Amino acid sequence: MKAGNFTGIKGIPTQDIAMWEGMGPISDRSAERLGASDVAVAAFRRLMVEAARTMQEKGEAIGTASPRIAHATISSYEGVVPKSVNWRTLGGGSEAPRERVA
């Protein structure tokens, strides 16, 4: 922790997995005060609820309908980038434009 890793778990993706697996039951988050960094989490939760409803109603699992990106072409991105970089271009499928950040 003295070296700057406050969780003791190396790497952001591994830290995320630890949190997902240790979250416990769904909590009432209606009174939660969210910060700017929580926007992606809230968007992901909405996406997952929408995907579950679509699966229930139409039988289409997320990622199986068009436009579809092959899982083998998807990659994650870990790093700090300038605000001028469009995060949507980092780690997308082969069809998505990618920016190189030094």
Secondary structure, 3 states (H helix, E strand, C coil): CCCCCCCCCCCHHHHHHHHHHCCCCCCCCCCCCCCHHHHHHHHHHHHHHHHHHHHHHHCCCCCCCCCCCCHHHCCCCCCCCCCCCCHHHCCCCCCCCCCCCC
